[in-house]
Amino acid sequence: MLGAVGAARGLHFAIFTLAAAVTLSALGSDPAQARWRSYHPYVAYQPNYAAIVIDANSGKELHAANADATRHPASLTKIMTLYLLFEQLEAGKLKLDTQMKASAHASEQAPTKVGLDEGDTIKVEDAIKALVTRSANDAAVVIAETIGGTEENFGKLMTRKARGLGMTRTVYVNASGLPDDEQITTARDQALLGRAIQDRFPVYYRYFSTRSFVYDGEYMNNHNRLLGQVNGVDGIKTGYTRDSGFNLVTSVHRGNRFLVAVVLGGPSAGVRDARMRTLIEQYIGEAATTRTAAKIVDEPVRLAEVKPQTPQPRPQAEAPLVIASNIAVAQQPIQPVRVKTISVKAGATTIPALMALEPAPQATVAPTQFAVVRRDDAPAVAGPVTATDAVNTPASTVYEPASASTTPVPSIPPAVARGAWIIQVGAFPEEEKAKERLREAQTLGKTIVAKASPFTEKVVKGKQELYRARFAGFDQTAAEAACSYFKRNDIACMAMKN
């Protein structure tokens, strides 16, 4: 059975065992990983892991794994976007109630977004909260164009600021973190930015602790699920794209201790969060209780050095996620939906059928560095099961989701009407956890799953039971667009033909 084994500190390789121990580099590029995937061909989502923990009081590095290896920042990019916005606020060039106008380019951004149309305006403070909670890409572009004239120019300002802070391996080309091969960073650079934004803007930094935000009548929860769940966590940002995996920069003030930690390349939001919890608890006791490190300072970016240009709408061909965007625009209150439960045999879904699917951001067994082992004498660590069918998860390793809601969801066995395509948003060892994930997806997706039929599907293999959280009633285009939307909102999703 495939299991996860810890690695020596400072040398951090991901190790998987398949019958006997097989060593796999955390970069995921050696033949062992290929052999592992040959046994699990439907698990193809293995982003490269990197992490760092910095004692912000002393500046000491407490933990590092691939900390200087380049990765894609995804929505961690918005930390720098807000850094430059805070700079303009501090200089008095913008105010919190300044109205910023959305261009056609801003309105055409892929989800997640707040739904700005061309010509709409949004206050600076609302844009800040939209980035911190929903990670709104349209609001990020509005900020970029307000400060830099165009998003391209703003990317140059961001990169220049990164160099001024000492972020030597980071390059920005857009304000949102949407996929671009040239937009890169490292765990170390993101930790530096996480410290700098607090040193430079202690008043404005507090926005990163915003738990929820209501904009245009819509309630938005912060994607950072550690806020309010882990003692001392006060921000700052999550991020996800397929190439980056699930990313997180976290700040922790506990007593007089102060950590900034970064995890990049998680296979799911829950596993990423569980890894961050582990790092915090492992190293918080080693952190200094007094501040000895100098504050990080920089020179303000001179906007005149980058000539502003009139924002121009991009050609339609440059908006590859237009389908998902169109789905996400309409926002209506969620309607009560009955959830059905059906039971199937473990072998009912065959591996060849799953092989043809686009890989989902899930892994049958989490990489070693993400493994969370529950012992009888230790509390459970929250975080969703990372498997589509987690029947191979070792008994000693448990992944659990945080509760999305306490609202009852009815269970109606045994049959459910299905469409040609279904989506799966998680698989859990308890039926109620699967229902919680369905409620979470309904709250987040609203119109995307409004006409879909939610159901849980029980799978039994030996003495193990697993409950899949699924929605039925999609065509292929709608199913793939729905999954694209959920993945960008830190919910793993797989689309498949029924």
Buried (B, 14 or more C-beta within 10 A) or exposed (E): EBBBEEBEEEEBBBBBBBEEEBBBBBBBEEEBBEEBBEEBEBBBBBBBBBBBBBBBBBBBEBBBBBBEBBBBBBBBBBBBBBBBBBBBBBEEEBEEEBEBBBBEBBBBBBBBBBBBEEEBEBBBBBBBBBBBBBBBBBBBBBBBBBBBBBBBBBBBBBBBBBEBBBBEBBBBBBBBBBBBEEBBBBBBBBBBBBBBBBBBBEEBBEBBBBEEBEBEEBEBBBBBBBBEEBEBBBBBBBBBBBBBBBBBBBBBBBEEBBBBBBBBBBBBBBBBBBBBBBBBEEBBEBBBEEEEBEEBEBEEBEBEEBEBEEBEBEEEEEBEBBBBBEBBEEEEEBEEBEBBBBBEEBEEBEEEEBEEBEBBBBBBBBBBBBBBEBEEEEEEBBBBBBBBBBBBBBEEBBBBBBEBEEEEBEBEEEEBEBBEBBBBBBBBBBBBBBBBBBBBBBBBBBEBBBEBBBBBBBBEEEEBBBBBBBBBBBEEEBBBBBBBBBBBBBBBBBBBEE
